[in-house]
Amino acid sequence: MEKNNQSIIKESKFEKFFEVKKRGSNLRTEILAGVTTFLTMAYILMVNSQMISLTGPSYEAIYIATAIGAVIGTVCMGLIARLPLALASGMGLNAFFVYTVCFTFGLSYANALVLVLFDGIIFIILTVTGLRKKIFNAIPKVVRNSISAGIGLFIAFIGLQDAGIITGNSSTLVQLASLNFLGSATWASVMPIIVCFLGVVIICVLTKLKVKGAALIGILGAAVLYYALGFTVPGFYVDFDFGSMNPLAAFGDWSHDAFLKVFTDGFNFSGFLSVSGNTVGELVLIVLTSILAFVMVDMFDTIGTLFGAAERGGLLTADGEVPNMDKAMLSDAIATATGAICGTSTVTTYVESTAGIAEGGKTGVTSLATAVCFLVAMFLAPIAKLIPSAATSSALIYVGILMMGSVKNIEWGDIAEALPAFITIVMMAFTYNISYGIGLGIITYVLVKLLTGKVKDINVLTVVIGILFSLTFFLTH
């Protein structure tokens, strides 16, 4: 009898904390919702690992770092904000990390982690002090609405290149890869392109049919097709290295290549400064504007996802606000800072969380269930490494499709709105740089307002941000 009473007490404490029954849910539904969310976003483990490993650390190291970042962030969301939302390394932000900060600016992997760490710390400060709203309001609405679409176009462009669909050209810069077997094309070069294209189609069809884990199924399906078709490519399996199948080996790589690198190597910028022409002043501007870009994209992405997911699940308050909004933002910020320490790019709230919410998830228990799934996935790194870029590229293109949807919020009929929006979107892809797109969009917005006599519409902080970006363009190029 005493044991039953203790059980009731424990259950009441659990209910008091998570309010599962109060929100009209139950434990079984919450767990299933958490598993559903994991299935829809598990692709990030493979995509992020392939992308960031290009900067130096091993695939296995980034896989573990990505998984740990997702676990920490999602647990924080479940216990601090008590919302059914999951976090992981953000798409778009990881592309900015790799292709802009490392490849374009010339900073090292560890240097880039420092910028992510500052992103998290600044995000925490902005959330705790309430300055987040002022920064958010300083960015023109038209630019905010364009950022997601611009990142989507950028990510899709990267996916098309990784799959070999888009190749370089000396006269037009880019072109469609040759599919002409009578010309330069071979089955070995065309096969991955077909696999990627079919992967995108599979993901989109499954999404249309509302199949859970469409992106993950599409990636795995494309991978199976890739290896099946490998038998038709001469020499495909000759000396094929499957690597170590020891699931614990990845943790060793992580501790060596990624964990704490932000502190041991991150503040050493000698590699950048050793390049002829690079100066300390240029480094300072790059660091400032890159951190600003990280913070802004992270902030807008998180706020948009929080409102979208909460609205989808009927979780908004009577005033139309996200419950525990500041705690949710704080959880996101903590996840970003700890993610940098673990060795991964910015950790942010995932819109795929709406899949779990659609399955009935209403509390933080859903988040904890998702976190457990990411914890288990840590031991699958050897299998995940076998996923080819032709398969993960299909996910990049698919995510690009989803992110382009934000263009519907832009007033294209008003040229004063359309110009900054267009500049923001296309410049991200055409310059291969997310921060350049944001900066040029803000500068264009300020100029249009000034020249049309609408000075009162310009926020002073907006001008300051525009000046910072202008200094970067004129002094670092």
C-alpha positions as CSV (number, residue, x, y, z in Angstrom):
1,M,0.0,0.0,0.0
2,E,2.9,2.3,0.9
3,K,4.5,1.6,-2.5
4,N,1.3,2.5,-4.4
5,N,1.1,5.8,-2.5
6,Q,4.8,6.6,-3.4
7,S,3.9,5.8,-7.0
8,I,1.0,8.2,-6.9
9,I,3.2,10.9,-5.4
10,K,5.8,10.4,-8.1
11,E,3.2,10.6,-10.8
12,S,1.7,13.7,-9.4
13,K,5.2,15.4,-9.4
14,F,5.7,14.3,-13.0
15,E,2.3,15.7,-14.0
16,K,2.8,18.9,-12.1
17,F,6.1,19.5,-13.9
18,F,5.1,18.5,-17.5
19,E,1.3,18.9,-17.3
20,V,0.8,16.0,-19.7
21,K,-2.8,15.3,-18.8
22,K,-3.6,19.0,-18.3
23,R,-2.6,19.7,-21.9
24,G,-4.8,16.8,-23.1
25,S,-2.1,14.3,-23.8
26,N,-0.7,11.0,-22.3
27,L,2.7,9.4,-21.9
28,R,2.3,7.0,-24.9
29,T,1.3,9.8,-27.3
30,E,4.2,12.0,-26.1
31,I,6.8,9.3,-26.6
32,L,5.5,8.4,-30.1
33,A,5.4,12.1,-31.0
34,G,9.1,12.3,-29.9
35,V,10.1,9.4,-32.1
36,T,8.2,10.9,-35.0
37,T,10.1,14.2,-34.6
38,F,13.4,12.3,-34.6
39,L,12.6,10.4,-37.8
40,T,11.8,13.6,-39.6
41,M,15.1,15.3,-38.6
42,A,17.6,12.4,-38.3
43,Y,18.9,13.3,-41.7
44,I,20.9,16.2,-40.1
45,L,23.3,13.7,-38.5
46,M,24.5,12.6,-41.9
47,V,24.2,15.9,-43.8
48,N,25.9,18.0,-41.1
49,S,28.7,15.5,-40.7
50,Q,29.4,15.4,-44.5
51,M,29.3,19.2,-44.7
52,I,31.4,20.2,-41.7
53,S,34.0,17.4,-42.1
54,L,35.0,19.3,-45.3
55,T,36.7,21.8,-42.9
56,G,39.1,19.3,-41.4
57,P,37.7,17.1,-38.6
58,S,36.6,13.5,-39.4
59,Y,33.1,12.6,-40.4
60,E,32.8,10.5,-37.3
61,A,33.8,13.3,-35.0
62,I,31.2,15.7,-36.4
63,Y,28.6,13.0,-36.3
64,I,29.1,12.6,-32.6
65,A,29.3,16.3,-32.0
66,T,26.0,16.8,-34.0
67,A,24.3,14.1,-32.0
68,I,25.5,15.5,-28.6
69,G,24.5,19.0,-29.6
70,A,21.0,17.7,-30.5
71,V,20.7,15.8,-27.2
72,I,21.7,18.8,-25.0
73,G,19.6,21.3,-26.9
74,T,16.5,19.1,-27.0
75,V,16.8,18.1,-23.3
76,C,17.1,21.9,-22.4
77,M,13.9,22.6,-24.4
78,G,12.1,19.7,-22.7
79,L,13.1,20.6,-19.2
80,I,13.5,24.4,-19.2
81,A,10.8,25.5,-21.7
82,R,8.8,22.2,-21.4
83,L,7.8,22.5,-25.1
84,P,7.5,19.6,-27.6
85,L,10.3,21.0,-29.8
86,A,13.7,19.5,-30.8
87,L,17.0,21.1,-31.7
88,A,20.0,20.2,-33.8
89,S,22.7,21.9,-35.9
90,G,20.7,24.2,-38.2
91,M,20.7,23.9,-41.9
92,G,21.8,27.1,-43.5
93,L,23.9,28.0,-40.5
94,N,26.1,25.0,-41.1
95,A,26.5,26.1,-44.7
96,F,27.4,29.6,-43.6
97,F,29.9,27.9,-41.2
98,V,31.6,25.9,-43.9
99,Y,31.3,27.8,-47.2
100,T,31.5,31.4,-45.9
101,V,33.4,31.5,-42.7
102,C,35.9,28.8,-43.5
103,F,36.1,28.6,-47.3
104,T,35.5,32.3,-48.3
105,F,36.9,34.1,-45.3
106,G,39.7,31.6,-44.7
107,L,39.2,30.9,-41.0
108,S,39.8,27.5,-39.6
109,Y,37.2,25.0,-38.3
110,A,38.2,25.9,-34.7
111,N,38.1,29.7,-35.5
112,A,34.5,29.2,-36.8
113,L,33.6,27.5,-33.6
114,V,34.6,30.6,-31.7
115,L,32.1,32.6,-33.7
116,V,29.4,30.1,-32.9
117,L,30.3,30.2,-29.2
118,F,30.0,34.0,-29.2
119,D,26.7,33.6,-31.1
120,G,25.4,31.5,-28.2
121,I,26.7,33.7,-25.5
122,I,25.3,36.9,-27.2
123,F,22.0,35.1,-27.7
124,I,21.9,34.3,-24.0
125,I,22.6,37.9,-23.0
126,L,20.0,39.3,-25.5
127,T,17.4,36.9,-24.2
128,V,18.1,37.5,-20.5
129,T,18.2,41.3,-20.8
130,G,15.3,41.6,-23.2
131,L,17.5,43.2,-25.9
132,R,16.5,40.4,-28.3
133,K,13.3,42.3,-29.3
134,K,15.3,45.5,-30.1
135,I,17.7,43.6,-32.4
136,F,14.8,41.8,-34.0
137,N,12.9,45.0,-34.7
138,A,16.1,46.6,-36.1
139,I,16.2,44.2,-39.0
140,P,13.6,45.3,-41.7
141,K,10.7,43.0,-41.9
142,V,11.3,42.5,-45.7
143,V,14.8,41.3,-45.0
144,R,13.7,39.0,-42.2
145,N,11.1,37.4,-44.5
146,S,13.8,37.0,-47.2
147,I,16.5,35.3,-45.1
148,S,14.9,31.9,-45.0
149,A,14.3,31.9,-48.8
150,G,17.8,33.1,-49.5
151,I,19.3,30.3,-47.3
152,G,17.0,27.8,-49.0
153,L,18.3,28.8,-52.4
154,F,21.9,28.7,-51.1
155,I,21.5,25.2,-49.6
156,A,19.8,23.8,-52.7
157,F,22.7,25.3,-54.8
158,I,25.2,23.4,-52.6
159,G,23.2,20.2,-52.9
160,L,23.1,20.5,-56.7
161,Q,26.9,20.9,-56.8
162,D,27.6,18.1,-54.3
163,A,25.5,15.7,-56.4
164,G,27.4,16.8,-59.6
165,I,24.3,18.1,-61.2
166,I,25.7,21.6,-61.4
167,T,29.4,22.0,-62.5
168,G,31.8,24.8,-63.2
169,N,32.2,26.6,-66.5
170,S,34.8,29.2,-67.4
171,S,32.4,31.3,-69.4
172,T,29.1,31.0,-67.6
173,L,30.6,30.1,-64.2
174,V,28.0,27.3,-63.7
175,Q,26.3,24.8,-66.0
176,L,24.2,21.6,-66.0
177,A,26.5,18.5,-65.9
178,S,26.7,16.6,-69.2
179,L,24.2,13.7,-69.5
180,N,25.3,13.0,-73.1
181,F,26.8,9.6,-73.4
182,L,28.0,10.4,-76.9
183,G,29.9,13.3,-75.5
184,S,31.9,13.6,-72.2
185,A,29.3,11.9,-69.9
186,T,29.9,8.4,-68.5
187,W,27.6,6.1,-66.6
188,A,29.9,6.6,-63.6
189,S,29.3,10.4,-63.7
190,V,25.6,10.2,-64.5
191,M,24.6,7.5,-62.0
192,P,25.0,9.7,-58.9
193,I,22.9,12.5,-60.6
194,I,20.1,10.1,-61.2
195,V,20.3,8.8,-57.6
196,C,20.1,12.4,-56.2
197,F,17.2,13.4,-58.5
198,L,15.2,10.2,-57.6
199,G,16.0,10.9,-53.9
200,V,14.4,14.3,-54.1
201,V,11.4,12.9,-55.8
202,I,11.0,10.1,-53.2
203,I,11.2,12.6,-50.3
204,C,8.7,14.9,-51.9
205,V,6.2,12.1,-52.8
206,L,6.4,10.6,-49.3
207,T,6.0,14.1,-47.8
208,K,2.9,14.6,-49.9
209,L,1.6,11.3,-48.7
210,K,2.3,12.4,-45.1
211,V,4.7,9.5,-44.5
212,K,6.7,9.9,-41.3
213,G,10.4,10.4,-41.7
214,A,10.1,11.1,-45.4
215,A,13.5,12.8,-45.6
216,L,15.3,10.0,-43.8
217,I,13.5,7.3,-45.9
218,G,14.4,9.2,-49.0
219,I,18.1,9.4,-48.0
220,L,18.3,5.8,-47.1
221,G,16.4,4.8,-50.2
222,A,18.8,6.8,-52.4
223,A,21.8,5.3,-50.6
224,V,20.5,1.7,-51.3
225,L,19.9,2.6,-55.0
226,Y,23.4,4.1,-55.2
227,Y,25.1,0.9,-54.0
228,A,22.8,-1.3,-56.0
229,L,23.7,0.6,-59.2
230,G,27.4,0.5,-58.1
231,F,27.5,-3.0,-59.5
232,T,26.9,-1.5,-63.0
233,V,29.9,0.8,-62.7
234,P,33.2,-0.8,-63.6
235,G,35.7,-0.7,-60.7
236,F,33.1,0.8,-58.2
237,Y,33.7,-1.8,-55.5
238,V,37.5,-2.3,-56.2
239,D,39.3,-1.6,-52.9
240,F,36.1,-0.1,-51.5
241,D,36.8,0.8,-47.9
242,F,33.8,0.5,-45.5
243,G,35.9,1.8,-42.6
244,S,35.8,0.8,-39.0
245,M,32.5,-0.8,-37.9
246,N,33.3,-0.2,-34.2
247,P,30.6,2.2,-33.0
248,L,32.9,3.4,-30.1
249,A,35.7,4.5,-32.4
250,A,33.7,7.6,-33.4
251,F,33.8,8.9,-29.8
252,G,37.6,8.7,-30.0
253,D,37.6,10.8,-33.1
254,W,35.3,13.3,-31.5
255,S,37.4,13.7,-28.4
256,H,40.5,14.3,-30.7
257,D,39.1,16.3,-33.6
258,A,36.2,18.3,-32.2
259,F,35.6,18.4,-28.4
260,L,37.0,21.6,-26.8
261,K,38.7,22.6,-30.1
262,V,37.0,26.0,-29.7
263,F,39.2,26.6,-26.6
264,T,42.4,24.8,-27.6
265,D,42.7,26.1,-31.2
266,G,39.9,28.5,-31.8
267,F,41.4,31.7,-30.6
268,N,44.6,31.2,-32.7
269,F,44.0,33.2,-35.9
270,S,47.6,33.0,-37.0
271,G,46.5,30.9,-40.1
272,F,44.3,33.8,-41.3
273,L,46.9,36.5,-40.6
274,S,49.7,34.5,-42.3
275,V,48.0,34.9,-45.6
276,S,49.5,37.8,-47.6
277,G,47.2,40.8,-47.6
278,N,45.2,39.8,-44.5
279,T,45.2,42.3,-41.7
280,V,44.1,42.5,-38.1
281,G,41.5,45.1,-39.0
282,E,40.1,42.9,-41.7
283,L,39.9,40.0,-39.2
284,V,38.1,42.2,-36.7
285,L,35.5,43.2,-39.3
286,I,35.0,39.6,-40.5
287,V,34.6,38.4,-36.9
288,L,32.1,41.1,-36.0
289,T,29.9,40.8,-39.1
290,S,30.0,37.0,-39.0
291,I,28.9,36.8,-35.4
292,L,26.2,39.4,-36.3
293,A,25.1,37.2,-39.2
294,F,25.1,34.0,-37.0
295,V,23.1,35.8,-34.3
296,M,20.5,37.2,-36.7
297,V,19.9,34.0,-38.7
298,D,19.8,32.0,-35.5
299,M,17.4,34.4,-33.9
300,F,15.0,34.7,-36.8
301,D,15.1,31.0,-37.5
302,T,14.3,30.2,-33.9
303,I,11.5,32.8,-33.5
304,G,9.9,31.8,-36.7
305,T,10.1,28.1,-35.9
306,L,8.7,28.6,-32.3
307,F,5.7,30.5,-33.6
308,G,5.1,28.2,-36.5
309,A,5.3,25.0,-34.4
310,A,3.3,26.4,-31.5
311,E,0.6,27.6,-33.9
312,R,0.5,24.2,-35.7
313,G,0.0,22.4,-32.4
314,G,-2.5,24.9,-30.9
315,L,-0.1,25.8,-28.2
316,L,-0.2,29.6,-28.5
317,T,-1.6,31.5,-25.6
318,A,-4.7,33.6,-25.7
319,D,-2.6,36.6,-26.7
320,G,-1.1,34.7,-29.6
321,E,2.3,34.2,-27.9
322,V,4.4,31.1,-27.6
323,P,4.2,29.8,-24.0
324,N,7.6,30.1,-22.2
325,M,9.0,32.0,-25.1
326,D,12.0,33.4,-23.3
327,K,12.8,30.0,-21.8
328,A,12.6,28.5,-25.3
329,M,14.9,31.1,-26.6
330,L,17.3,30.6,-23.7
331,S,17.3,26.8,-24.3
332,D,18.2,27.5,-28.0
333,A,21.0,29.9,-26.9
334,I,22.4,27.4,-24.4
335,A,22.4,24.7,-27.0
336,T,24.3,26.8,-29.5
337,A,27.0,27.6,-26.9
338,T,27.4,24.0,-25.7
339,G,27.2,22.8,-29.3
340,A,30.3,25.0,-30.1
341,I,32.1,23.4,-27.2
342,C,31.2,19.9,-28.5
343,G,32.4,20.9,-32.0
344,T,29.4,21.5,-34.1
345,S,27.8,24.6,-35.8
346,T,24.9,26.6,-34.4
347,V,22.2,24.4,-32.8
348,T,18.7,25.7,-33.3
349,T,15.1,24.7,-33.1
350,Y,13.8,22.5,-35.9
351,V,10.6,23.2,-37.8
352,E,10.4,19.4,-38.2
353,S,9.2,19.4,-34.6
354,T,5.8,20.1,-36.1
355,A,5.7,16.5,-37.2
356,G,5.7,15.3,-33.6
357,I,3.2,18.0,-32.6
358,A,0.9,16.8,-35.4
359,E,1.1,13.3,-33.8
360,G,-0.2,14.8,-30.5
361,G,3.0,15.9,-28.7
362,K,2.2,18.8,-26.4
363,T,4.8,18.8,-23.6
364,G,8.5,18.6,-22.9
365,V,8.2,14.8,-22.7
366,T,8.1,14.7,-26.5
367,S,11.4,16.6,-26.5
368,L,13.0,14.1,-24.1
369,A,11.8,11.2,-26.2
370,T,13.5,12.8,-29.2
371,A,16.7,13.3,-27.2
372,V,16.8,9.7,-26.3
373,C,16.6,8.7,-30.0
374,F,19.5,11.0,-30.8
375,L,21.4,9.4,-27.9
376,V,20.9,5.9,-29.4
377,A,21.8,7.2,-32.8
378,M,25.3,8.1,-31.6
379,F,26.2,4.4,-31.9
380,L,25.3,4.3,-35.5
381,A,28.0,6.5,-36.9
382,P,29.8,3.7,-38.8
383,I,26.6,2.9,-40.8
384,A,25.7,6.6,-41.3
385,K,29.2,7.2,-42.8
386,L,28.3,4.9,-45.7
387,I,25.6,7.3,-46.9
388,P,26.9,8.9,-50.2
389,S,26.7,12.6,-51.0
390,A,24.4,11.7,-53.8
391,A,21.8,10.7,-51.2
392,T,22.4,13.5,-48.7
393,S,22.3,16.1,-51.5
394,S,18.7,15.1,-52.1
395,A,17.9,16.2,-48.5
396,L,19.7,19.6,-49.1
397,I,17.6,20.3,-52.2
398,Y,14.5,19.2,-50.3
399,V,15.2,21.6,-47.4
400,G,15.9,24.3,-49.9
401,I,12.4,23.8,-51.4
402,L,10.8,24.1,-47.9
403,M,12.7,27.2,-47.0
404,M,11.7,29.0,-50.2
405,G,8.1,29.1,-49.0
406,S,8.8,32.3,-47.0
407,V,8.7,34.3,-50.3
408,K,4.9,34.4,-50.0
409,N,5.3,36.8,-47.1
410,I,7.0,39.4,-49.3
411,E,5.0,42.2,-51.0
412,W,6.4,41.8,-54.5
413,G,4.0,44.4,-55.9
414,D,5.8,47.1,-54.0
415,I,9.2,47.6,-55.6
416,A,10.6,49.3,-52.5
417,E,9.9,45.9,-50.7
418,A,10.8,43.7,-53.7
419,L,14.3,45.1,-54.3
420,P,15.7,44.5,-50.8
421,A,14.0,41.1,-50.7
422,F,15.4,40.1,-54.1
423,I,18.9,41.3,-53.2
424,T,18.9,39.4,-49.9
425,I,17.8,36.2,-51.6
426,V,19.9,36.0,-54.7
427,M,23.1,37.4,-53.2
428,M,23.2,34.6,-50.7
429,A,23.5,32.0,-53.5
430,F,25.4,34.1,-56.0
431,T,28.1,35.3,-53.6
432,Y,28.1,31.9,-51.8
433,N,27.7,33.9,-48.6
434,I,24.7,34.2,-46.3
435,S,26.0,37.3,-44.4
436,Y,26.6,39.1,-47.7
437,G,23.0,38.6,-48.6
438,I,21.8,39.9,-45.3
439,G,24.2,42.9,-45.4
440,L,23.4,43.9,-48.9
441,G,19.6,43.5,-48.2
442,I,19.9,45.9,-45.2
443,I,22.0,48.4,-47.1
444,T,19.6,48.4,-50.0
445,Y,16.6,48.8,-47.7
446,V,18.2,51.9,-46.0
447,L,19.1,53.5,-49.4
448,V,15.6,53.0,-50.8
449,K,14.0,54.5,-47.7
450,L,16.4,57.5,-47.7
451,L,16.0,58.2,-51.4
452,T,12.2,58.0,-51.2
453,G,12.0,60.4,-48.3
454,K,10.9,57.8,-45.7
455,V,13.7,58.4,-43.2
456,K,11.3,57.9,-40.3
457,D,10.9,54.3,-41.2
458,I,14.5,53.6,-40.6
459,N,15.6,52.3,-37.2
460,V,18.9,53.8,-36.0
461,L,20.2,50.3,-35.1
462,T,19.4,49.3,-38.7
463,V,21.7,52.0,-39.9
464,V,24.5,50.9,-37.6
465,I,24.2,47.3,-38.8
466,G,24.3,48.6,-42.4
467,I,27.4,50.6,-41.7
468,L,29.1,47.6,-40.2
469,F,28.4,45.5,-43.3
470,S,29.5,48.4,-45.6
471,L,32.8,48.6,-43.8
472,T,33.2,44.9,-44.4
473,F,32.6,45.2,-48.1
474,F,34.9,48.2,-48.7
475,L,37.7,47.2,-46.4
476,T,37.9,43.4,-46.8
477,H,37.6,43.1,-50.6
